[in-house]
Amino acid sequence: MKTFSIVKRAKLFFSISAIFLLIGVISMITRGFNLGIDFTGGSIIDIKFEKAVSVSQVRDVLSDHKLGNSIIQLGSTDGSQAEESQSVLIRTGLISDEQRVETMNDLTNRLGANEVLRVENVGATVGKDLVKSAIGAVVLSWLLMIIYITIRFEHNFAFAAIIALIIDVLVTLSWFSLLHLEMDSSFVAALLTVVGYSINGTIVIFDRIRENLHTHRRSESLGDMVDNSIWQTMTRSIYTTVTTLFAVVAIFLFGGETIRNFSFAMLVGFSSGFYTSTFLAGPLWIFLKNRGKRPAAAVVSDRKKKAR
């Protein structure tokens, strides 16, 4: 059973969210985002060395040519993540032919003979198309969720869930802007994963609210009923979030540099999803449900005036 009222403290939870989102929006406007080559365009260089090399060795060479932020992937024959490999895929920002030749010569001098298998340039136009596709994918997922939740529950549940999801997306974007972390195509996948995970937690709570509505006593306020529903699902929400975060933290710590930002996006998004599902979604539903309704005290006052 509940230990404290979440609904009665809704203003506090909304204020915390609003303050952080305000900081995040200011950061997005002033600092912007660190977009990867998937969005801005860049170069892809596929190299095969005679001797196996590590990511750190390649990055040390690239750093001397101001390409330290490049994405470096090692190839493997069995599909596992190798610490050293002869096959190396480098993804950089757009570089000139002269800079590429200098970098390749330095790689040869310091890491040994190699063969360039492929060089491709990704134009900025492709990056813009990817941005549009990413935004379209997120918005489409929201629209489909609104339709589904409206059919299964009601439109107030749907809009409350979508508002919570928008907050989750903005929180994730805020962290990437504040920390100036690189955003690539894998970030879009992480964002869609966050949306799916967060809506799942919200649906569980809304389903319990719907069940409790059928047995709702007149002596029990709507806020108390929502509080009871949230606390009845609290154990499930905590266990699900904690076990999921164990896996995400492990990926973040040991998954390597290539997927670190991907796992960080999920780490932030899943944590935000638990917060919005537990502390914001229920109070949001009450607000939307009571929107436009006159307070009970005003109704009683009108009735007394008519009786006179």
N, C-alpha and C positions, 0 to 999 in steps of 0.2 A: 504494500500500500504506500501511498505517497508520503514523503518525509517533509516536503515543502511545496508550495504552490508555484508551478511554473507559469501558469496563466496570470497570476497576480503580479509576477515579476517580469511580465512580457516587455514592459517599457525599458527595463534595464537591459534585457537581452537585445532588443531592437536598437538601443542606444549604442551598445558595444559594437554591433554589426555596422551601424551607420558611421561611427567614428573611423573604424578600420577601412570601410569602403571609401570614405571621403579621402583618407590618406592615399589609398590605392588609386583612386581616380585622378587625384592631383599628380601622382607619380606617373600615371599613364599619359597625362597631358604634357607634363614637363619633361620627363625622361624618355617616354616612349617605350618601345620594346627592342630587345636584341634579337632581331629576326635572323634565322639561319639561311643558308643558301637555298633551301627549298622554297623560301618565300622571296628572297631578294635576287636570286640567281647566283651562279658560281661555277667553279670548275671541278671536274671529277677526274682523278688521275689513278689509273690502275697499274701497279708496278709489281714485278716479280724479281726478287733478289736471289743471288746465288746462295747466300747464307741467310739463315733465319734471323729476323730482327724483331725487336719488341716495340710496343706502342711508344714507350717513353723515349727510346732511342730516336725514333722517327720524329717525335714531337720536339725533341731538343734541337734537331737540325732545322725544323720548320720555324721554331721560335726565333732563331737567328735571322730569319727572313720575314719577320713580323706576320707569321702564319700560325702562331701557336694555338689559336682557337679553332683550327681545322679539325674536322671529324676524321679519325683514323680507325680503320677497321682491318683486322687481320683475318685472312682466309684460313679455312681448315678443311681437311678432307673428310672428316667424320661428322661434321656438323657441330662439334663441341667448341667451346670458347678456348682458343689457344693463347698462351702467354707469348709465344714467339712463332713467327711464320715467315715463309718466303714470299707469300702473296700479301700485298698491302694495298688497300683502297683509301685514297686521300680525297676528302671533299673540302674544298676551300672556297673563299669568296672569289669574285672575279679577279684574275691576275693577268698581267701582260705576258706575252710570249717571252720577253726578255727576263722577267722575274721567274717564270717557270723554268727556263733553261738554267739560270743561276742556281735555283733551288735543286734541280735534278743533278747538276754537277756536284753540288755540295753533298747531296745524298750518296752519290757514287764515291766521292773521296773519303767520306767518313764511315759509310756503312757497307761499302763494297760494290762490286759490279751488279748491275740490274738491267732489266729490260722493261721499257714502257709498253704495256699491252694496249692501253686505251687512254685517250684524252677527250673529254667531252665538256662542252660549255652549256650551262643551263641559263637561259635568258631570263631577264626580269619579267617578261610577259608571262612565262610559265608560272613564276612565283605569284603574280597577281591573280592568275586563274586559280591557283591553289588556295589563296586567301578567300576568294569568293566561294570556292567549293567548301572550305572549312566552315565559313559562316553559314552557308546554306545547309550543311549537314546538321549543325547544332540547332538552327532554327526549325528545320524539318522535324527533328526529334522532339522538340518542344510541342509543335503543332499536333503530332501524332499522339503525344502523351495527353494533351488537353482533350482530344477526342476520346481516347480510351478511358481516362479517369472520369470524364463527364458521363459516358455511357455506364460505367461501373458504379460510380458514386453520384456526384452532381457537379455542376459547374463551379461552385464555390470551392470544393475540394481541388478541382483541376487548377484553378487560378492560384490558390494557395501553394500548391505543389510547384507550379512553374515559377512563382516568385522566389521560392526557396532555391530552386535550381539556378535561377539567374544570379542569386547571391553567391552560390557555390562557384559558378563560372567566374564572376567578378573577383572573388577572393583569390582564386587560382591565378588569374591574370595579374592581380595586384602584387602577389608575391614575386612573380616572374619579372614584373616591371621594377619593383623595389630592389630586388637582388640583381637585376639586369642579366638574368639567365637566358641562354640561347633558346629560341623557340623554332622547332623544325616540324616536319610532318608527323613525327611521333608524338608531338605535343597535342595535335588534333585527336589522335587516337586515345591519348590519356584523358583528354577533356570529355570525349564521348563516353569513356569508361566511367568517369566520375559522375556524369549525368545519369547513367544507368544505375550505378550503385546507390546514389543519393535518392533517386526516386523509389527504389526498392524499400529503403528504410522508411520513407514517408508513407508509402502505401500500407505498410504493416501497421503503422500508427493510425492512419485513416480508417483502415478496415476495423480496428478495434473500436474506434469512435462510432462508426456506423453500427456495429453490433450493440454497443452500449446505448445508442439512441433509442433502440427498440424497447429497452428496459428502463429508460430514463424516468426517474420519479420527479414529480412536480416540486417536491421539497428540496431536490438537488439542483443547484444552478448549472447552467451550461458550462461555465468555467470549471466547476468541480468535476463534472463528468469528463471533460477533456483532460484534466489533471489525472484523474484515475486511469483513463485510457493510456496516457503516456507512461505512467508508472507501471502499469500492468505489462507493458512491452519493454520496459527499461532494461531488464536483465538480458533479454534477447538482443536488444540493440547494442548493449555494451559488449557482450560476448562476440557478436558478429563483427563489430568494428575492430576490437582488439585483435582477434585472430587474423583478420584481413591485414591490419597494420603490421603484424609480425612478418608476414610474407613481403609486404611492400618495403619495410625497413631493411629486410635482408637483401632484397634486390638493390636498394639504394646504396647499401654499404659494400656489397660484394659483386654487384652486377657489372661493374666496369664503367668507364667514362662514357661510353657510347650511349648507354640507356639511363644514365644518372638523372638527367633532367626529366626524362619520361617518368621514372619512378618517383621523383620529387613532386611532380605535378599530381600524381595519384595520391601521394602521402598528404599533401595539402588539401586536395579535393575530398578525399575520404574523411579526413578530420572535420572539414567544413560541412560535409554532408551529414555527419552525425549531429553536429551542432544545430544545423538548420532543421533537420527532421525532428529532433527532440525538443528544441527550445523555441523554434519560430513557426513551424508549419501549423501546429494546433492553434496557437493564438491568432495566426493569420486567418485561419478558417473562421474563427469566432468573429473576427473583425469584419470579414466579408459577408458573413451570414447576417450580422446585425446591422450592416450598412443600410442606411435609409429607414431603419426602424426607429420609431420614437421611444424614448426611455419610458419605462413603466410608470414612473412618478408623474410624467407629463400626461399620460393617458388617464391616470386616476384623477388628476387635477381637472382635466376637461370634463370628465364624467360628473364631478361634483358641481362644476359650473352649470352643466345642463340640468342637473337635478334641482338647482335653485330656480 
